[in-house]
Each structure stands twice: as C-alpha cells, then as structure tokens.
Amino acid sequence: MSKEILNGTSVEMKEGVSNEGFQVDDEETVDEDKLQGERSSSVVLSPNEEDSAYRQIKPYAGMPKEVLLLYSNQARWWQSSAVYQIYPRSFKDSDNDGVGDLKGIKEKLDHFDYLNIKAIWISPFYKSPMKDFGYDIEDFREIDPLFGTMKDFEDLLNAMHDKGLKLIMDFIPNHTSDKHKWFLLSQNRTSRYEDYYIWANCTPFAPPNNWVSVFGNSSWTYDEARGQCYLHQFLKEQPDLNFRNPLVRQEMKAIMQFWLDKGVDGFRMDAVKHMLEAAHLRNEPQVDPDMPPEDVNSEFDLYHDYTTSQLGLHDILRNWRVEMDRYSREPGRYRFMVTESYDYEEIEKTMMYYGTETVKESDFPFNFYLIDLPQQLSGEGAFSLVNRWMTNMPKGKWANWVVGNHDKPRIASSAGRAYTRVINMLLLTLPGTPTTYYGEEIGMENVNVTEIQDPFGKFNPNASRDPQRSPMQWNAEPYAGFSRNETWLPIHPDYATVNVEV
C-alpha cells in the first residue's frame, strides 16, 4: 500500500491485482523498453509527464479510468467498452407500426457516442413466427419483415462500422421454429433431414420420459405426421436440433459463416447448456422424491442430469471458436464470442465456457450473479457476489458483469430507484466488461402489463418477461418518442420525467 499526493490531497492506493486477461491484439506490440522494473503495486502520480498524469508498469484489474485509457489501444474492443443490449422490438420504431426495427436502431446511433459505448448486442431479428419473439427461427439467413430487410441490416452494420461501433448478434443454436424447412422435412422423414431433430417413440398420451420444458410441462410433443414425439426444451414451437448429427453441426457452422462474411463482429451464443441431451433418454431425478410424478411440471422440479451440460458440448463450442478465430486474422477485426448459461449454484460449470489453458472457448461466459444483488443490498452482499466470480474465474481470464437483461427484471425495479445510480457505477467500475440493458442508463423501471404476451408469462404470470421489455423512453412526447402510434407493450407512465432527453 502506498500514498500519493494530488493537489495537496493524500490518496491511498491499495495493491493492484495483475490482470492477465488483458489482451493485446496480434497486430499490436508493447515496447518492452518502457516497462521498467518489477510489476508496480500502485499507480504512480507523475504530474510533470507530458503525455499523461499517470504512469504504471502494467495494466491491472481495477485500475483507474485514466490509467486504463493509457493502455486502451492494447485491449481488444470487447475489453475496452461496455456492451449495450438492444431488444429490437422496443428500441426505436421508424415506421410507426408500434414495434421497433433496424432502421430505428440506425436512427439512434448517436446515442452511443454520448454514452461512449462501442459494442452493441442486438437480440434476434431473424425471420420468425414470433411465438417466442424471435427466438423461434424460421430462417437463419433472413431478416423478419417486422424489423426490416437484409438491406436495412447491411445499412445498419455499415453505419455502425463507420462510427467505430461493433455489432454482436444473437446466435440461437439449440432449436429452430417448427416452421423451419428442416423441421418440415424431418417430419416427413426426408432423406438427410430425418435425424435433424430429437425424435423418440411414444404415444399421444405417454411421452418418452419425465423431461420438463423451461417454459413448463413436458418437453415432448407428439407429432401426428411422423408418429413420434419430438423434444423441445422451450416452447413446443421450438423443436431442439440434434447436435449429435454431424450434418446439423455443419449447417450451424455455415450459418455462422454467412453472418461473419457480412461483417458482424461477434455472437452471443444463446442457451448453450441445452444443446446436447443424453442419448439414453432416462428419467431425470426429482428434486423432491416424494412428489407425485404426475405433478412434475417445472424445470425446478428436476435435476437436469441428462438435458444440460452434456459431454461433447464444449467440443462443439471450441470448434466454433476456431472458426471465429479464423475470421479474426484480419487486423483489427477480432470476432467476439460470449456464451449464455444460467448455472445458478454450479458456478464451476459456467467457468468451463472460458475453455482451458491450451484450448480457447468463449471470450467470457455471461456472469449473471450480480442479478441477485437486490436480495443482497449491502456492501458485504455486493462483495460476496463479486468475489464469487473473481475467485472461481480461471487464471488469466477476463471478467464481466450483468445486472439485467430481457429475461430478468429491471434493476431499478428490483433494487429500487434509489440504488440505480450506485449500481450502474458499480457495474462500470468493476474489473472486466460490463453489459448494460437498454434503458438502464436512464433508470427505466418495469411496466405493468395487463395483457400478457410473453409465452413464459402465460404459463406462470408471476414470471412474465413483458414488464422489462417496454419501449425505450426517448423524450416526453406521446409514446415517449419511441413511436407515433400505439406500442406493442405499454409505455411506462413515468416517461415524461424519465427519458433520454431529460
């Protein structure tokens, strides 16, 4: 520990933690002659330096912003900027149909200049029947007309790149829509496509086993055309792909290549722990062994020993990482990969998505543990949640932090408006990459929804995700400047005083 004097003020600096996850792009090098002495344990204030008021030996986790800026040209783009999540239905409506779209996002790119955001993750905009608002994909190579056209996407991507912004797409590998051509061909046992999905013998009233969908009730649906049941770990309109089939793996790799060829900068890999299931199809053990089997209808009623995190999952992801790295060879065009997996108490499973010392996988898996902060609103509680990640994270890896998203309540509602600013400050000052959900920057809250649209909310109204998906509040005009017509979800009534313009 050391003390430095700034304008007569004593500043006590604690020993820094070496951040070995801080990465230098391949085309950049560090001048070793400038690295003098051993690793510094403090920031040394040098007010007479011409280049900066700060100088240190190496970057470290938790460094002050002024020091980070000195080394920002050494960080890859996903390390030097927060990631901003856009839910496209709710960001900006350009054609006044009440639903956000790609042109609307393009109209608002200056907002990210103001926020100093360089990385934008956009939730799905693929062609979809919208049973799960875009997570049920009918065509992975088309834009849904609700959001625009492929030209609109290309215009948006070009405009983002012109402004130095990076675009991260949602990649949904676990399932398709039941309207996808692959599923229709698989239903009919068409050669090549017969085993693209998980099929099992059953009757209309007796599923193959007790597996339960994330959205509730059996994860099996009987298909009359084929005379078998198909697996769906989410909605029945979202049949699971069979990733034990090499043809399926080839198809999904080709889809990745399609978007990488267009110039996207990375992928957020959705629901990856569900991608493989045990081939033996045995019943999963009940959490409460005394519960009558017929009453099992929630994902939390079972231990998911056979439907999540199966052997072979990480091989698939690491092969995708190899493909991403192949596209990253172009100087300055690193392709980013983040995985989504809610592993709850089994944090060791989450850490496996970082890869190993010798085999790369995700740049980082999403860290959802700070979402529990409203239940631990104290310094000790925050420290416990942060420390849990930092002490489990493999050496040399890069941390990240999330307090909300399209599936979880807004932090201003779950923690209270009084805590919004300090939680945003925490998110932005912790070592690693923060991910913020649209509207968090102005303290948007959950909205009351009387007519539930979310399919999960229809199964369990208390778990509806509609409240955190309300339209962005841009100004105090009617419909909060999001649209000029009635919106797909209601606008929060506080929009006149809680908006970007204010």
C-alpha positions in Angstrom: 0.0 0.0 0.0 1.3 3.5 -0.8 0.3 7.1 -0.6 0.4 9.7 -3.4 -0.3 13.4 -3.2 -2.6 15.0 -5.8 -3.1 18.8 -5.5 -2.3 18.5 -1.8 -4.7 15.6 -1.2 -3.4 12.3 0.1 -4.6 9.4 -2.0 -4.1 5.9 -0.6 -3.7 3.2 -3.2 -4.2 -0.4 -2.5 -2.1 -3.1 -4.1 -3.4 -3.9 -7.6 -4.2 -7.4 -8.8 -2.4 -8.3 -12.0 -4.9 -8.7 -14.8 -3.6 -11.4 -17.0 -6.8 -11.5 -19.1 -5.9 -8.0 -20.5 -5.2 -9.0 -24.1 -3.1 -7.4 -26.8 -4.3 -7.7 -30.4 -2.0 -9.7 -32.6 -1.0 -6.8 -34.7 -0.1 -4.7 -31.7 3.1 -5.0 -29.6 4.3 -3.5 -26.3 7.6 -1.6 -26.2 9.4 -3.6 -23.5 11.9 -0.8 -23.1 9.1 1.2 -21.5 8.4 -1.5 -18.9 10.8 -0.5 -16.2 11.4 -2.5 -13.1 9.2 -5.1 -11.5 5.4 -5.1 -11.6 4.1 -2.0 -9.8 1.8 -2.4 -6.9 0.4 1.1 -7.2 -0.4 3.9 -9.6 2.4 6.5 -9.6 1.2 10.0 -10.0 3.5 12.0 -12.3 2.0 15.5 -12.9 5.0 16.6 -14.9 4.6 13.9 -17.5 3.8 15.4 -20.9 1.7 12.5 -22.2 -0.4 11.8 -19.1 -0.7 12.4 -15.4 -0.5 8.7 -14.8 2.2 6.1 -15.4 2.5 2.5 -14.3 4.3 -0.7 -15.3 1.4 -3.0 -16.4 -2.4 -2.8 -16.6 -4.1 -4.5 -13.7 -7.7 -5.3 -12.6 -9.5 -2.3 -11.0 -7.1 0.3 -12.5 -8.4 3.9 -12.5 -10.0 5.1 -15.7 -7.1 7.5 -16.5 -4.7 4.6 -16.4 -7.0 2.3 -18.5 -7.0 5.0 -21.2 -3.3 4.8 -21.5 -3.5 1.1 -22.3 -6.8 1.1 -24.2 -5.0 0.7 -27.5 -3.7 -2.7 -26.2 -7.2 -4.0 -25.3 -9.5 -5.8 -27.7 -12.7 -3.9 -28.3 -14.8 -6.0 -26.0 -12.4 -5.3 -23.2 -12.3 -1.5 -23.6 -16.1 -0.8 -23.9 -19.3 -1.7 -22.1 -21.6 -4.0 -24.1 -25.1 -2.4 -24.7 -28.0 -4.8 -25.2 -30.8 -3.7 -27.6 -34.1 -5.6 -27.6 -35.1 -4.5 -31.2 -38.9 -4.7 -30.7 -38.5 -1.9 -28.1 -35.6 0.4 -29.0 -37.0 2.7 -31.8 -39.9 2.4 -34.2 -39.0 4.0 -37.6 -42.2 3.2 -39.5 -44.7 3.8 -36.7 -46.2 0.4 -36.5 -45.7 0.2 -32.8 -42.7 -2.2 -32.9 -39.0 -1.3 -33.0 -36.9 -2.1 -36.1 -33.4 -2.0 -37.6 -33.9 1.5 -39.2 -34.9 2.7 -35.8 -31.6 1.5 -34.3 -29.7 3.2 -37.1 -31.5 6.5 -36.3 -30.3 6.4 -32.7 -26.6 5.5 -33.2 -25.6 9.0 -31.9 -26.9 7.9 -28.5 -23.9 5.5 -28.2 -21.5 8.3 -28.9 -23.0 10.2 -26.0 -22.6 7.1 -23.8 -19.1 6.2 -25.1 -20.4 2.7 -26.0 -18.5 0.9 -28.7 -20.2 -2.6 -28.6 -23.8 -3.3 -29.3 -25.6 -6.6 -28.8 -28.9 -6.9 -30.7 -31.4 -9.6 -29.7 -32.8 -11.8 -32.5 -34.2 -10.2 -35.7 -34.2 -13.4 -37.8 -37.3 -14.4 -39.8 -39.7 -15.9 -37.2 -43.3 -16.7 -36.5 -42.7 -14.8 -33.2 -44.1 -17.4 -30.8 -41.1 -16.5 -28.6 -40.5 -13.1 -30.1 -37.7 -14.1 -32.4 -36.1 -16.9 -30.5 -38.1 -19.3 -32.7 -36.3 -19.0 -36.0 -37.9 -19.9 -39.4 -34.9 -18.9 -41.5 -31.4 -18.1 -40.1 -30.4 -16.2 -43.2 -33.4 -13.8 -43.5 -34.5 -10.7 -41.6 -38.0 -10.8 -40.3 -40.1 -8.2 -42.2 -41.2 -6.8 -38.8 -37.7 -5.5 -38.3 -36.9 -4.6 -42.0 -34.9 -6.1 -44.8 -31.4 -7.5 -45.4 -30.5 -4.1 -46.9 -31.7 -2.4 -43.7 -29.4 -4.8 -41.8 -26.4 -4.1 -44.1 -27.0 -0.3 -43.9 -27.1 -0.5 -40.1 -23.9 -2.6 -39.9 -22.1 -0.2 -42.3 -23.3 2.8 -40.3 -22.1 1.2 -37.1 -18.7 0.4 -38.5 -18.4 4.0 -39.9 -18.8 5.2 -36.3 -16.4 2.7 -34.9 -19.1 0.6 -33.3 -19.2 -3.2 -33.1 -22.3 -5.4 -33.7 -22.8 -8.6 -31.7 -25.6 -10.8 -33.0 -27.7 -13.3 -31.1 -27.0 -16.8 -32.3 -29.7 -19.4 -31.4 -28.2 -22.8 -31.9 -30.3 -25.1 -29.6 -33.6 -25.0 -31.6 -35.5 -23.7 -34.6 -39.1 -22.8 -35.2 -41.4 -25.7 -36.1 -42.0 -23.7 -39.3 -38.3 -24.1 -40.4 -37.9 -26.1 -43.6 -35.6 -28.5 -41.7 -38.3 -29.5 -39.3 -40.9 -29.8 -42.0 -38.6 -32.2 -43.9 -37.7 -34.1 -40.8 -41.4 -34.6 -40.0 -41.7 -36.4 -43.3 -38.6 -38.4 -42.8 -37.0 -36.9 -45.8 -33.6 -38.3 -46.5 -30.7 -36.3 -44.9 -33.2 -34.4 -42.6 -34.7 -37.4 -40.8 -32.4 -37.0 -37.8 -32.0 -33.2 -37.7 -34.1 -33.2 -34.5 -34.6 -35.3 -31.4 -37.3 -37.9 -32.1 -38.5 -40.7 -29.9 -41.2 -43.4 -29.9 -44.2 -42.5 -27.7 -48.0 -42.2 -27.8 -50.0 -39.0 -27.7 -50.6 -39.6 -24.0 -47.3 -41.1 -22.9 -44.1 -39.1 -23.5 -40.8 -41.0 -23.6 -39.7 -39.7 -20.2 -40.3 -37.1 -17.5 -38.2 -34.3 -19.0 -39.7 -30.9 -18.5 -39.5 -27.7 -20.6 -38.0 -24.5 -19.4 -41.4 -23.0 -20.1 -43.2 -25.7 -18.1 -44.9 -29.0 -18.7 -43.5 -31.9 -20.7 -40.7 -31.2 -23.1 -42.1 -33.7 -25.6 -44.9 -33.2 -28.1 -46.5 -35.9 -30.2 -46.3 -35.3 -34.0 -49.1 -37.0 -35.9 -47.3 -36.6 -39.3 -44.3 -38.6 -38.1 -46.0 -40.7 -35.4 -43.3 -39.9 -32.8 -42.6 -37.3 -30.2 -40.0 -34.5 -30.7 -38.0 -32.8 -28.0 -38.4 -29.1 -27.2 -36.6 -27.7 -24.1 -38.5 -24.5 -24.6 -41.9 -24.0 -26.4 -43.4 -26.8 -28.4 -43.0 -24.5 -31.4 -39.2 -24.6 -30.8 -38.0 -28.2 -31.6 -34.5 -29.0 -30.4 -31.9 -29.6 -33.0 -29.9 -32.9 -32.9 -26.3 -31.8 -32.4 -25.1 -35.4 -32.3 -25.8 -35.3 -36.1 -22.7 -34.0 -37.9 -24.9 -32.6 -40.7 -26.6 -30.3 -38.1 -23.2 -29.1 -36.9 -22.2 -28.4 -40.5 -25.4 -26.4 -41.1 -25.0 -24.2 -38.0 -21.3 -23.6 -38.8 -22.4 -22.4 -42.3 -24.9 -20.0 -40.7 -22.2 -18.5 -38.6 -20.0 -18.1 -41.7 -22.9 -16.4 -43.5 -23.1 -13.6 -40.9 -19.4 -13.4 -40.4 -18.9 -12.9 -44.1 -21.3 -10.0 -43.9 -19.0 -8.4 -41.3 -20.7 -9.0 -37.9 -18.2 -8.6 -35.0 -19.3 -11.4 -32.7 -22.0 -13.7 -31.4 -23.8 -14.1 -28.2 -24.5 -17.9 -28.0 -27.9 -18.5 -26.6 -28.9 -21.2 -24.1 -25.8 -23.3 -24.9 -26.2 -25.7 -22.0 -29.3 -27.2 -23.6 -27.6 -28.1 -26.9 -27.0 -31.8 -26.1 -29.1 -34.4 -24.3 -28.2 -37.8 -23.1 -29.0 -40.3 -25.8 -30.4 -42.9 -23.3 -33.4 -40.7 -22.6 -33.7 -41.8 -19.0 -36.0 -40.1 -16.5 -34.3 -37.2 -14.6 -34.2 -37.5 -10.8 -36.8 -35.4 -9.0 -35.7 -32.7 -6.6 -38.5 -33.9 -4.2 -38.6 -37.7 -4.5 -41.9 -37.7 -2.7 -43.7 -35.5 -5.3 -46.2 -37.5 -7.3 -44.6 -37.9 -10.8 -47.7 -36.5 -12.5 -47.2 -33.2 -10.6 -43.8 -32.6 -12.1 -44.3 -29.6 -14.5 -41.5 -27.1 -13.8 -37.8 -27.1 -14.7 -37.1 -26.7 -11.0 -38.8 -29.9 -10.1 -36.0 -32.0 -11.6 -32.2 -32.3 -11.5 -31.1 -31.8 -15.1 -28.5 -34.5 -15.2 -29.4 -35.6 -18.8 -30.7 -32.4 -20.5 -28.0 -29.8 -19.8 -24.2 -29.5 -19.9 -23.7 -32.9 -21.5 -20.3 -34.4 -22.6 -19.4 -33.1 -26.0 -21.0 -29.6 -25.6 -17.6 -27.9 -25.1 -16.2 -29.6 -28.2 -18.9 -28.0 -30.3 -18.3 -24.6 -28.8 -14.5 -24.9 -29.2 -14.9 -25.8 -32.8 -16.9 -22.6 -33.3 -14.2 -20.7 -31.5 -11.7 -22.0 -34.1 -14.0 -20.7 -36.8 -14.3 -17.3 -35.1 -10.5 -17.1 -34.8 -10.1 -17.8 -38.5 -12.2 -14.7 -39.2 -10.2 -12.8 -36.6 -7.0 -13.0 -38.6 -7.8 -9.8 -40.4 -6.1 -7.0 -38.5 -8.4 -5.0 -36.3 -11.3 -7.4 -36.9 -11.4 -9.6 -33.8 -14.6 -11.7 -33.7 -16.1 -11.9 -30.2 -17.9 -14.9 -28.6 -19.9 -14.9 -25.4 -22.0 -17.8 -24.1 -25.2 -17.7 -22.1 -25.7 -20.4 -19.5 -27.7 -20.0 -16.2 -25.9 -22.5 -14.0 -27.1 -21.0 -10.7 -25.2 -22.7 -7.8 -23.0 -24.7 -10.1 -20.6 -21.9 -11.0 -17.9 -24.4 -11.9 -20.0 -25.3 -15.0 -20.1 -21.7 -16.0 -16.4 -21.3 -15.7 -15.9 -24.2 -18.2 -17.0 -21.9 -21.0 -13.8 -20.0 -20.7 -12.0 -23.1 -22.1 -8.7 -24.4 -20.8 -5.2 -23.2 -20.6 -4.5 -24.6 -24.0 -7.9 -24.6 -25.8 -9.9 -21.4 -26.2 -13.7 -21.2 -26.0 -15.7 -18.1 -25.0 -14.1 -14.8 -24.6 -16.2 -14.9 -21.4 -19.4 -16.6 -20.3 -22.1 -14.2 -19.1 -21.9 -13.6 -15.3 -25.4 -13.4 -14.0 -24.6 -13.5 -10.3 -25.0 -9.7 -9.8 -28.6 -10.1 -10.8 -29.1 -11.4 -7.3 -27.8 -8.0 -5.9 -31.3 -6.8 -5.0 -31.6 -9.7 -2.5 -28.2 -8.7 -1.0 -28.2 -4.9 -0.9 -25.3 -4.2 1.2 -21.5 -3.7 0.8 -21.0 -7.2 2.2 -23.6 -8.7 -0.2 -22.0 -6.9 -3.2 -18.6 -8.1 -2.2 -19.8 -11.7 -1.8 -21.3 -11.7 -5.3 -18.2 -10.1 -6.9 -15.8 -12.3 -5.0 -17.6 -15.4 -6.1 -16.9 -14.8 -9.7 -13.3 -13.5 -9.2 -12.2 -16.4 -7.0 -13.7 -19.0 -9.4 -12.6 -17.4 -12.7 -9.6 -19.3 -14.2 -6.3 -17.5 -14.1 -5.7 -15.1 -17.0 -9.3 -14.8 -18.0 -11.5 -11.7 -18.3 -14.4 -10.9 -16.0 -17.8 -9.5 -17.0 -20.8 -8.2 -15.1 -24.6 -8.1 -15.8 -27.4 -6.7 -13.6 -30.3 -7.1 -16.1 -31.5 -8.3 -19.5 -34.6 -9.1 -21.5 -35.3 -12.2 -19.3 -34.8 -10.5 -15.8 -36.5 -7.6 -14.0 -35.0 -4.2 -14.4 -32.6 -3.3 -11.7 -34.4 0.0 -10.9 -37.5 -2.1 -10.1 -35.9 -5.0 -8.3 -33.4 -2.9 -6.2 -35.3 0.4 -6.1 -34.8 3.6 -7.9 -32.6 5.0 -5.1 -29.9 2.3 -5.9 -29.9 2.7 -9.7 -27.0 5.1 -10.0 -24.8 3.4 -7.5 -25.4 0.0 -9.1 -24.6 1.5 -12.5 -21.4 2.9 -11.0 -20.5 -0.5 -9.6 -21.1 -2.1 -12.9 -18.9 0.3 -14.7 -16.0 0.3 -12.2 -15.6 -3.4 -11.5 -12.7 -5.1 -13.4 -13.8 -6.6 -16.7 -16.6 -5.8 -19.2 -20.0 -4.5 -18.1 -23.1 -5.4 -20.1 -26.0 -3.0 -19.8 -29.6 -3.4 -20.9 -31.3 -0.6 -22.9 -32.9 1.9 -20.6 -30.7 1.1 -17.6 -28.7 4.2 -18.4 -31.8 6.4 -17.5 -33.2 4.2 -14.7 -36.2 2.7 -16.6 -38.4 0.5 -14.5 -40.7 -2.5 -15.2 -44.1 -1.6 -16.6 -47.4 -3.1 -15.5 -48.8 -5.3 -18.3 -52.4 -6.3 -18.1 -52.5 -8.4 -21.3 -49.6 -10.9 -21.1 -47.8 -11.6 -24.4 -44.7 -13.5 -23.1 -45.2 -17.3 -23.5 -43.4 -17.9 -20.3 -45.7 -15.5 -18.6 -48.8 -17.3 -19.9 -47.5 -20.4 -18.1 -46.5 -18.5 -15.0 -47.9 -14.9 -14.8 -45.5 -14.1 -11.9 -42.6 -14.9 -14.2 -43.7 -12.8 -17.2 -40.8 -11.1 -19.0 -43.1 -8.4 -20.6 -42.5 -5.8 -17.8 -38.8 -5.4 -18.6 -39.3 -5.2 -22.4 -41.3 -2.0 -22.6 -40.4 0.6 -25.3 -37.4 2.9 -24.8 -38.2 6.3 -23.3 -36.5 8.8 -25.6 -38.4 12.0 -24.7 -41.6 13.4 -23.2 -43.6 13.4 -26.4 -46.6 10.9 -26.8 -45.4 7.3 -26.8 -42.1 8.6 -25.3 -40.6 9.4 -28.8 -40.4 5.6 -29.5 -43.3 5.7 -32.0 -46.2 7.8 -33.1 -48.7 5.1 -32.7 -49.8 2.6 -30.0 -46.9 0.5 -29.0 -46.7 -3.3 -28.8 -46.2 -3.1 -25.0 -47.4 -0.1 -22.9 -45.0 2.8 -22.2 -44.1 3.3 -18.6 -46.2 6.2 -17.2 -43.1 8.0 -15.8 -41.8 8.6 -19.4 -42.3 12.3 -19.1 -39.7 12.6 -16.4 -37.6 9.5 -17.1 -36.2 9.7 -20.6 -33.0 10.2 -22.6 -33.8 13.9 -23.4 -34.2 14.9 -19.8 
